Amino acid sequence: MLKTTNILSFVFDENLGEDDEYCSNDEYLKIIENIEKVPNVLIGNIQVCRCAAHTAQLVALDVTKSSDMLKYLFNCRNMTKFIRKASNGFREIFELKQLKMPQLDCPTRWGSTYTMLKDLLVAKDELTEIESTENKIEEDNFEVDASLWDFIENYCLVFSPLQKTIKKFQEEQLHYGNFYAQWLKLKICTEKVVNDATHDMTRTIGEKILSSIERRSKILLNKKFLISCLFLDPRFQHTLTPQQKNDAVNHLKSIWDRINDMNSTGQLCSTPNSGSHQSVNHFFDEEDELLNAYLEQGIQTEVSSTFDVYSKIDNLQLPFQRIDADVLTFWKGKQCTDQELYALSNVCFAVPPTQVTFERAFSTLRLVLTDYRNRLSQEVLENILLVKLNPSFLASAIDNLSLFQDDEDFENLF
């Protein structure tokens, strides 16, 4: 993990533009142009790529870099720089009115342009008297008029569904089924805003967003791991084209081949432990396991042949379910009745489309491995990360540990 972190930090220079107070408009454009240039990096058999959720930010940048938008956005950026300059006196006004000081946006910070414009809009009453500035340095020039405020209002209106999606992708851990559901919600909600619009600027900005969503949807649906998840998702299977279904089937077969190669025992299903809170009966559970092993002697486990599994994949037709259905629960119910497809669903829905999991893991790793504590063994490090990354399970896990069982047995002797 440490080596991977160093490689990715070197390849993806995400710190570029982080010092937003000194990010000029020219640098801003360069960052936007370079942000999609992902180098071809392989770590073993793993292809390094950005998470699918990054597509939402790319939609925002597609709209941002159009010339008619940049005129207004540069005005907003220059005005924000002026407001943030301590000598201009706006910090005291914002603090007195309990307003949030606008932060200069940066292409590598998801949704930061919307946040900057939204903060300006909230503070509009305090900024109506601000005078346009014309200096020798173009970076300091901005013109505040009615058209600029119209742009800010319409931008915030039509970008609100996209901003909600970006925030969701940043904060929640999603599988590809729920990722695609949110992506479709973005498209539908943006279309509604455009159709209900009464201002030409709202429609202009909205059509740019929809055009980018449409173009990037085609790119997403060319990803075999996404369409494989949709093929196994009862909410979306029927939306795939025949070609997409065929590609998904072929990909699922290749996944099954790898599962089959790694699974020499043929045991795909393990019976859940029903006594999760029965730590007192620990020894009886062990006896049950011994009895099960004795009774299972001579019984041949029925393992489907590769041909049978291929046939299941080819003929899989899932009943439609509403969007609020839990696809993981759906496949959990087939854990022992349809072991092969359940195993496939486990692999497909484990692929993370967002970077939430990795960000938390790397942030935790940074706190654990300090300069004075960097010689932990791999086993100890994995155990620490397991506990720190799963705090919600900690209480129930402690309840199941027989920490004081020896003490109780000792007391019973007297």
N, C-alpha and C positions, 0 to 999 in steps of 0.2 A: 504493500500500500504506500509506503514511504517513497519508493522508487517511482511508482506511478504518479504520485503527487508532484514530485520534482519534474518529471517529464511533462506533465500537463501544464504546470506553471510556466515552464520554459516555452512550450509550443503556443499555448493560448495566453497571450499577455493581457490578462483581464485588467491589470492595473493601469493600462493605457487610458488616460483621460479621467482617472479617479480624482485627481486634484482639480475639481471642477471650477474653482475660482480662477484658474489660469488656463482653462480650455478655450482657446480662441475659436472663432467660427470656422476658420480654415481647418484647424485640427479636428473640429467636430465633424466636418464633412469627410475627412480622411478616415476617421474611425468608422463611420457608417459604411464607406466603400470597402474597408478591409474586414469588416466584422463577419462577412460570409465566406471569406477565403480560409477554409479549413484545410490545413495541410494533410497529406496522406500519411498518417502515423499508424503503425502496427505494433502492438505489444503482444508478442507471441502470435496467436491466431485471432487476437481481438483487434477489431478496427475501431480506432478512436474517432468519435463523432460527437457533435453537440446533441443535447437531449431534444426530443420532439417538441417539448413545451417551448423551446427557444423560438419556434415558428411564430408564436404570437407576437413576440417582440419584433421579429423580422417584418411582420405585417405593419406594425407601427412605423418602422424605419422606411418601408417602401413608400408610405404616404409622406413621411417627413422629407425625403430627399427630392420630391418633385419641386420644380422651380417656383411655382405659384405659392406653395406652402412655405418654402424657405424664407421668402420675403417677410412674411408675418412672424415666423418663428425666430428669425434673427433679431427682429424688433423686440420680441418678448425676452430673448436672452440678454440683449443689451440693456433693456430696462431693468431686468433682474439684477444684473451686475451693478447698475446705478443704485438700486434700492439697497443692496447689500453692502455698499461702500459706507463705512462708518461715518465719514465726514459729511455725508449728505443728510444725516439726521433721521432717517426712516426707521432705524432700529429702535429708537426710543418710542416712536409713534406706534409701531407694531407691538411693542411690549406693553404700552399703555392701553391699547385697544384689545390686548390679548389675542392678537392675530399671529398666525404662523408665518415666519419669515421664509419667502420663497427660496428654494434651493436651485441652483443652476443645473439644468438637465445634462445628462451624459448618456450616449448611446449604449454603453455597457451596463447601465443601471436600468433594469426593466421598468417601464412605465414612468420614468422620471420626467418626461416631457409633459405628460398629462398632469402629473402632480404639480409641476411648476406653474402651468397655466391655471390650474384649479386654485392654487394659492393666490395667484394674481387676481383672479375673478372674485374670490371671497373678499379681498382687500380693495375692491374697485372703488368704493366710496372714499377711501383714504388716498387713492391714487388719481382721482379725477383732475386734481389741480396740478399734477406733475407736468412739467414742461418738456417739450421735445428738445433733444440735445443734438447739436451739430458741432462736432469738433474735427480737428485735423485727422485724428485717429478714427478710422471707420468703425472699429470695434466698440467705440463709445457712443456712436450715433444711434438714436432711435426716435421714432415719430409716433406720438400718442394721439389718436383721433378716434372718431366713432367707428370707423371701419375696423380698427385694431380690436376694439372691445367686442364688436360683432363677431370677428373671427374667433376670439377666445371663447365666447359663449357657445358658438356653434361647434367649435372643436371639442369642448368639454361634453356637450350633449351627445354628439355622434360617436365620440371615443369611449363613452362610459361602458358599453358592453365589452369592448376590447380590454379596457383597464381592469374590469372585474375578472375577466378571464386570465389576464396576466397575473393578478394577485392570487387567484386560485391556483394557478400553476406553480407559483412561488411558495405557497404556504401549505399545500396539501399533497399528500402522497397518493398518487393515483395509479391505477393500472390503465392499459391502453383502451379498454372499453369505456371507462369513465372519462378518460382524456378526450376521446372522440365525441362523447356525448356533450362535453363542455364546448368543444370546437364547433359542433353543429348549433348549439345554443347561441354562440357568438354570431354565427352567420344569420340565423333567423332573427335575433334581436336587433342586429344592425339593419337588416332589411326593413324591419318594422319602423325603426327610427327614420329611415330614409323615406319610406312610403307615407309616414305621418308628417313629414317635414313641411314647414310653411316658408322656409328661408332657402334661397338658392344655394347659399354657402353650405348649409347642412347637407343638401343633396350632393353637392360637388365633392365634399370630403367623404361622405358616406359611400359614394360610388367608387372612390379610390380604394377605400378599405375593402369593399366587397370584391373588387377586381383582384386585389392582392390575395384575399382569402380563397377565391376561386383558383387562382394560379397555384397557390401553395397547397391547396387541398389535393390537386392532381399529383404533386410531388409526394405528399404524405401517403396517398393511396397506392403509390408504387413501392412502398416499403413492405416487404413480405411479412415482417413480424407484426405490423399493424393489421393487415388484412387477415392474417392467421388468427389474431385475437378477435377480430370482428366476425370471422367465420364461426368461432366457438362462443360467440355472444348471442343469446336468443333475442336480444333487442335489435341487433344490426345485421344478422346473417342474411336476411331477405333483401337488404339494400345493396348487396354486392352484385356486380355484373358477372355473367358466366365466366369471363376471362379471369376476373379477380378470384372467384371461387376456385377455379382450376389452379391458379397460382398458390392459393392458400392450401389447397389439398396437397399439392406437391411439397410445399414447405413443411406441412405437418407430418408427412411421410418421412421426410429427411430427419425431422426431430425424433420421430419414433425409432428410426434406425439407430440413432445415437443413444437413446434411452435403452434400447434393447441390447446394444453392445456393452453398456456400462452396468446393466442389471443381469448378472450371471445367475442369480437365484430364482428369478421369475417372480419374486415377491414384490408386488406393486402396492398392495394395500395392507396397512397395519391397523388393527382394531384399536379405536380410541380408548384411552384409559378412563373408565367411568368413575373411578374413585379418586378424582383429582384432589379432593379435600379429605381423604381418608388416610392421613399420615400415620394414625394410630395403628392401622391394619397393614403396616408395611410388610411384616413377616408373612401374613396370610396372603398378600398379593404375590409374594415370591413363591409360596407354595402352589398357588394357582397356576403360575407360569410353569412350574415343574410338572404339574398334572397335565396341563395343556400339551406340553412337549411329549409326555408319555402317550396321551390319547391320539396324537397326530401321527404316531409311528405307523407306517404302512399306507398312509393316505397319500395319493398322488395329487399334487396341486395341478389344477387345470390351467394351463397357460395357452392363451390364444396364439396361433401362428401369425407370422408377419403378414401373410396373405389375408387372414381374417381381420386383422387390425386395419390393413389398407382398405378392405371392403367397408368397414365401419366408417372410416373417414370419407370415402367416396360417397356413401349413401346417407351421411349425416344431415338430417333436417330437423332443426330445433323449432319448437313451438314458440310463436311470438310472445314476448313479455313486454310489459310497460317499462318506461324509462327508469322508474324508481325501483325496479327489480335489482336484487343483489346477485350479480353473476357468480361471485365466489361462493355464495351459499348454494346457488343452483348446482354448481359442480361438486360442492362438498357432499350434497345429497346423493351423488353418484359414485362416491368414493369406493364402495365395495360392489356395486351392481354393474358398473362400467369402468373397470379399473384402468384400462388403456387410455380411454378418452380423458379420464380424470387426471392421469399422469401428464398427458399432453397439455391440459388446461393449466396445470401447476407450473409448467415451464413457460407457457405463453404469457400468462398473467403475472408472472414474476418479473418480466422485463419492465424496467421503470422508464416511463416517458418523461418524467420530471426529474430534476436534479436535487429534490428535497432530501432523499435518502443519503446521497453522497455528500451534500453540504453538511448535514448533521454529523455524518461519520468523520469527515475530515476536520470539522470544528472541534469535535470531541477528542480526536486524535491529537490535535494541536495542544489541547489543555492537558492531556495525559502525558505526552512526551515533551517534557520541558528540558531545558539545557542541563539540569541537574538530575534528570531521571530519564535517561535515554538508553538504558541497557536492559530493559525488561525483555523477558523471553517472549516468543510468539504466543505461547499458550496463555501466559499471564495477561498479555496485551489483549488477546481476543476475549478473555473472560471479563476484563475491565470494560471493554467496549460493549460487550453483550449486556452488561448491567446498566451502563450509562445510556445506551440507546433504546432501552426498553423499560423506562421507569414505571409505566402503567401496569406492568406485570410483576413488579417487585414485591408488592404486598402479598399477593396470592402465592407467589413462589416461596416467600418466607413462611407462610402458613403451612405449606406442604413439607417443609423441612423438619426432620425430627431432631431439632437442635437440643432439646432438653429431655429427650427420651431416656438417656442414660441416667440423668439425675433422678427422674421419677422412678426408674427401676431400682436405683440405689436406695431411695427413701422407702420403697415397698419392702425392703429387707428387714426393716425395723418396726 
